[in-house]
Amino acid sequence: MPQYNNSEPIERMAHVNLEIIRNVTELGEIGMAKKDSQSQLKRLKSALRESGISRDPKAKGPRKGRVDREKELSKIREKFNPYESQINKSKFAVGGRKIKGTEGRPGAAASIAEKMRRETIGKERERKGRVGGVLDRRFGEGRADLTPEQIQLERYTRERQKGKRRNNFSLEDEEGEEGLTHLGQSLSAMDDFGPAPMSDDEDMGPEMVSRTNFGGFEEELEEDEIIGEDGEKRKKTKAEVMQEIIAKSKQGRSDRQRQAEEDDDAREALDADLEDLQMLLNDSQQKKPVATDGLSADRMQALQEDTEYDKAVKSLIYDRRAKASERTKTEEELIEEEAKRLHEQEEARIKRMRGEDPDEITDSRKKRRRKAQGDDLSDDFQSDSGSEDDEEEEEEIGEFGRGVNAAASQEVALDSADSDSDEDEDDSDADSDASGEGENVDLGDELALDESDLGSQDEDDIESDSDDEDLPSTELIEAAQAELARREAETSQGNKAPKSILKSSIPAAVTINPSELKFTYPCPASLDQLLAITSPLSETDIPTALHRIRVLHHPRLNPANNEKLSRYLQILIDFVLLSDIPTRVQDYCVTQIQELSQKYWEPSASHFLEILDELRQAMYKKMTKCWTLRELKFMSLIGQVWSTSDAYHKIVTPAFLVVAQYLSQNSDASIEAKGAKLTLCSIIAHWVRDSKRYMPEVMQTLLSIMVTVPTTDTKSLEKLDIRHLENASNSSLHNAAERLTMQLATLYISNPAFLDIFTPFLPHMQVPHLKESLEKSLTNASKSRRPLSLQSHRPIPLATFVPKFEESFNLDKKSYDRNADRAGDAKLKAEIRDARRGAVRVLRRDAAFEAREGARERRGKDAAYKAKINKVENKLRQRD
């Protein structure tokens, strides 16, 4: 080792220390290698010799004490078998830290678990399927920790204790045992067989009488003491005690009987004075009934109460009884009833149109006619003989009159079928009477009626007005007049006059009036079919026809109607975009499109996208083409059907792009183009009303219109009418642009760029009050705007984050959450997770054990069966 003194530098000392450490390490490694190079047998002998199990014969000296051979052998066996122990190496070694579960013995644990399963699950498998048996509940059975002597001793002790507890309350005298005692003296010496009293009236003795009646002047005695004949105190005998108890019971019974008699007397006296007390206490009571001959006052009062009760019962007869109401019908039932009603009315209409079975139509009116009564002497009364007069009158009218009356009766039947079903019975009888009187109107009177009184009512008016429902319609009268003129012309030319025109008048009326509203319509599959349905109808009948189409083809009636209605929705969209649709019909169609689009949104969206694509393609082909009323209505319809406030929408977003492209790229040289663009700007203003989305194309279009259109000074503005844009003047366009600009200014008042957007509009505003309002808004916006400037405060330092250190850090602690509830929940979840995993692991191992046991049992049975078969075969071979 090199020499050094204190004056040597520290580096030299460190170098020497490192050399020393390196040398020691090398020597240790050489020793370990030498030790490891020994064979397994040599190391085993060395271990046995060190443990003291085997002694070296050459060794000298005293022997060590006796050692536990099995214990030492198990230690050596574990040491030489590396698979008996398992050590989990930690990633970072920490001094003084002990972690549970770092070292384990999987082999020993598996053997212990196997033994426990054989004692538990194995026993259950053996007992499985067995019936009966004796369950031994004796103490010590099945306990291996007790010796047989301990078990027998414990059984004997328990048996003695059980018998002792049973005999604690036994009154039987047993040999060698003491009986019951009182005050230290046995009670067996008492005379229990004295003479019993024969009756309750037996003499009670002088002592009992003296103590009961004249006691209190002598010395107090105990409860169980009495003075004997010699004047000394003594204990009562059992017979004396029983006599005293009997005397007390007799006295108590007599006292109770006397008290009951006194109570009955008091109750009778109170009952006698009860009526007088009631009169005094109740001043508002009715006058007491006066007794009459043969009846007391109480009897008169009872009769009066019975009479009042009878009156109350009779008054209940006049109360209106509640009628049972029908149950609330489901949506499917209502739809089916509506469709059935429309089908029935359509069948009745077709029958009336063809003139078939007129008697069946009037049967319902005849049944509704009020039956004549004997006291009915008004104009409504008709006797049975009146029917013959009516027949004669009809014959006098002639064939043509009967035809008109039949047609009128059919029209009335239609009206009565469509009338409200909630009318009262009296009203329906009156209507039937009125209709019965109208059947016999003379032909001349019918033809002389004013047409304005007959033909001015539409179908809804006829249904609501029951007084005029029996009047013949104008169309039928005109048809009858035309048919009569034609027949007269044919007669004048030499043809025969027709005998009856009943069957020919109705078809003629149908031919002349093709616009009659039907009750059933097929679902149109194309726009031409829908136009064929609606073109003959009037403006008021088209919504009714469209409504009946939806009712008759409701999806609840047939699932196939879903496809029909989805196609009908697309056709309805094309129908609305036509230019000659009345406003009333258009509003109704838009409502129908909104309702159907909510249910069939996919077909509706695809159709809207197709129309948008057509508009975009048309703009590419001819950029100078001006949009017509169809395109403007389509854009307005998008805002009414779909949500325009979404940031992105499948229909509205492409529509925004198409409109922006049209406003920015299409020419506005003509007044029509300017009017179309102004209308589009108004539609876009309606779209962005909720989202306040800014579109520069709209503002640029409005500014362009206000700059390029010359105007004259005006003081009033008129509302913009889209239908008259073609005839609009420059002044009206300019005024409409100013109004729309102010609407957008109100909408974008909170926009930071408000001043930059609307400042160019101010010089071109012509209406004084609008210009003044815009100027005031711009002034307020300029005041609220602040110019850019450097910061006037100290620079804000960047936020720095100091690392978080835990003062009481522990590697075994899994959570440092300061929230106690959250930490408790996390801990509980972890415990549940561990318990679940442990339970699953135990169940898996139990199942594996049962599988092994089952396989072992099957192998045993197979081996036994094979041995049996081999034995039989050997016997058979020996015989051979």
Long-range contacts (C-beta under 8 A, 24 or more apart in sequence): 40-80, 43-80, 44-76, 44-80, 47-76, 47-79, 47-80, 48-76, 51-75, 51-76, 78-105, 83-107, 84-108, 94-811, 97-811, 99-812, 113-845, 114-849, 117-845, 117-846, 117-849, 121-846, 121-849, 121-850, 121-853, 122-853, 125-850, 125-853, 190-237, 190-238, 191-237, 191-238, 191-239, 192-238, 194-237, 194-238, 194-239, 195-239, 197-243, 197-246, 200-246, 200-250, 204-243, 204-247, 205-240, 205-243, 207-240, 208-240, 208-243, 208-244, 208-247, 212-247, 331-556, 332-556, 335-551, 335-554, 335-556, 335-557, 336-556, 336-557, 338-551, 339-551, 339-552, 339-554, 339-557, 342-519, 342-520, 342-548, 342-551, 342-552, 343-519, 343-520, 343-552, 344-417, 345-414, 345-417, 345-418, 345-519, 346-518, 346-519, 346-520, 348-413, 348-414, 348-417, 349-414, 349-516, 349-518, 349-519, 352-410, 352-411, 352-413, 352-414, 352-506, 353-506, 353-507, 353-510, 353-516, 354-506, 354-507, 355-406, 355-502, 355-503, 355-505, 355-506, 355-507, 358-406, 358-409, 358-410, 361-409, 361-410, 361-413, 362-409, 362-413, 364-413, 364-416, 365-409, 365-412, 365-413, 365-416, 365-432, 365-435, 365-436, 368-428, 368-429, 368-431, 368-432, 369-429, 369-432, 369-433, 369-436, 370-429, 370-432, 370-433, 379-437, 380-433, 380-437, 390-440, 393-440, 394-440, 397-442, 397-443, 398-443, 399-498, 399-499, 399-500, 399-501, 399-502, 400-443, 400-480, 400-484, 400-501, 401-442, 401-443, 401-446, 402-500, 402-502, 403-480, 403-500, 403-501, 403-502, 403-505, 404-443, 404-446, 404-472, 404-476, 404-477, 404-480, 404-505, 405-439, 405-440, 405-441, 406-502, 407-472, 407-476, 407-480, 407-505, 407-506, 407-509, 408-438, 408-439, 408-441, 408-446, 408-470, 408-471, 408-472, 408-473, 408-476, 409-439, 410-506, 411-472, 411-473, 411-476, 412-438, 412-469, 412-470, 415-462, 415-463, 415-469, 416-469, 418-459, 418-462, 418-463, 419-463, 419-466, 419-469, 420-463, 427-466, 431-466, 431-469, 434-466, 434-467, 434-470, 435-469, 435-470, 437-470, 438-470, 438-471, 439-470, 446-472, 446-477, 447-477, 447-480, 447-481, 449-477, 451-477, 458-538, 458-540, 458-541, 459-517, 459-541, 460-540, 475-509, 475-512, 475-513, 476-505, 476-509, 478-512, 479-505, 479-508, 479-509, 479-512, 479-513, 480-505, 480-509, 482-508, 482-512, 483-508, 515-541, 517-541, 517-544, 517-545, 518-545, 518-548, 519-548, 520-548, 520-552, 521-545, 521-548, 521-549, 521-552, 523-549, 523-552, 523-553, 523-561, 523-564, 523-565, 523-567, 523-568, 524-549, 524-568, 524-571, 525-564, 525-567, 525-571, 526-571, 527-571, 527-574, 527-575, 530-571, 530-572, 530-575, 531-575, 534-575, 534-585, 539-582, 539-584, 539-585, 540-584, 542-582, 542-585, 542-588, 543-584, 543-585, 543-588, 546-572, 546-588, 546-589, 546-592, 550-592, 562-600, 565-596, 565-600, 566-600, 566-603, 567-603, 568-596, 569-593, 569-596, 569-597, 569-600, 569-603, 569-604, 569-607, 570-603, 570-604, 570-607, 572-596, 573-604, 573-607, 573-608, 573-611, 573-637, 576-633, 576-637, 577-630, 577-633, 577-634, 577-637, 578-630, 579-628, 579-629, 579-630, 590-637, 590-640, 590-641, 593-637, 593-641, 594-640, 594-641, 597-641, 597-642, 604-641, 605-650, 605-651, 608-638, 608-641, 608-642, 608-651, 609-650, 609-651, 609-654, 612-651, 612-654, 612-655, 612-658, 615-658, 616-658, 616-661, 619-658, 619-661, 619-662, 619-665, 619-666, 623-665, 623-666, 623-667, 624-666, 624-667, 625-666, 626-666, 626-670, 626-672, 626-673, 626-676, 627-662, 627-676, 627-680, 628-676, 629-722, 629-723, 631-676, 632-676, 632-679, 632-680, 632-683, 632-722, 635-659, 635-680, 635-683, 636-683, 639-683, 639-686, 639-687, 644-686, 644-687, 644-688, 644-690, 644-691, 645-690, 645-691, 646-691, 647-691, 652-687, 656-684, 656-687, 656-695, 659-683, 659-684, 659-697, 660-695, 660-697, 663-697, 663-698, 663-700, 663-701, 664-697, 664-700, 668-701, 668-704, 668-705, 668-708, 671-725, 671-726, 671-728, 671-730, 671-733, 672-725, 672-726, 674-705, 674-708, 674-709, 674-733, 675-722, 675-725, 675-726, 675-728, 675-733, 676-725, 677-701, 677-705, 678-702, 678-705, 678-720, 678-725, 678-733, 678-736, 678-737, 678-740, 679-720, 679-722, 679-725, 681-740, 682-720, 682-740, 685-740, 685-743, 685-744, 685-747, 688-747, 689-747, 692-747, 692-748, 692-750, 692-751, 694-748, 694-751, 694-753, 694-757, 698-744, 699-744, 699-757, 702-737, 702-740, 702-741, 702-744, 702-761, 703-760, 703-761, 703-764, 705-733, 705-734, 705-737, 706-734, 706-737, 706-738, 706-741, 706-761, 706-764, 706-765, 707-764, 709-733, 709-734, 709-737, 711-735, 711-766, 713-766, 714-766, 714-767, 715-767, 715-768, 717-767, 734-766, 735-766, 735-767, 738-765, 738-766, 738-767, 738-770, 739-770, 741-765, 741-770, 741-774, 742-770, 742-773, 742-774, 745-774, 745-777, 749-777, 749-781, 754-778, 754-781, 755-781, 755-782, 755-785
